[in-house]
Amino acid sequence: MANIKSAEKRILISQRNYDMNRAVRSFMRTSIKKFQLAVADGNKENAEKYLTDAFSSIDKAAKKGVIHKNQANRRKARLHKSLAAM
């Protein structure tokens, strides 16, 4: 355990940030999985709806610094490519 007050504070802050980042990442992954399930079922209407949700969650994660902006663009490109292949 930390002996210095500032170190104790940093531990609390880093734990809070970890929890927030994990929640954002989990929400992003869930929205991507919903889209992928819609694509696997062949339901294009649902896939298009879930695609916009997935794009939104990916952009939010990139904006908050949870993932890199290039990773966000790469993920969105791959999702869009899978929709176009339907």
C-alpha positions, 0 to 999 in steps of 0.5 A: 500500500502507498505511504504517500497521500498523493500516491494513495490518490493516484491509486483511487483515480487510476481505479476509477478510470479503469472502471470507466474505461472497462464499462465503455469498452464492454458497451462497445463490444456488446454493440458490435456483437449485436451487429455481428449476430444480425449479420449472421442471421441475415437480417439486413434491417436489424444489421443496419440499425445495429451498425449505427449503434456500433459506430456510435459506441466505437466513436465514443470509445475513441473520443474518450481515449479508450481505443485509438482513433485508427483502431476505431476507424479500422473497426468501423471499416470492417463492420461496414465491409461485412454489411456490404458483403450481405 
